Amino acid sequence: MGLDDILVAKLAHAVSTEIAKYLSGSGASHSVQPALLTVKEAGVYLGRTEQAIQHLVRERSLPIVRVGRRVHLHRPDLDRWIEENKF
């Protein structure tokens, strides 16, 4: 067995281990999603820019949750905004 074969075998083992973790639910991609998002995260979630989200907040189209001086958006409010703006 050559060096290439050993590397391929190790890589295959590592990949299969990660796939098994993912399928069993213990992978990092199954982490709990936060209910409150930052303006930047809300922009990514809605496919809009941060400035667009700030505009929607200023015109009170999106409600906010304040934590001190920080502004957060509640994920269900974003989902509701999507539903209300469907044609």
ABEGO torsion letter per residue (X at the ends): XBAAAAAAAAAAAAAAAAAAAAAAGABAAABBBBABBBAAAAAAAAGBBAAAAAAAAAAGABBBBBBEABBBBBAAAAAAAAAAABX
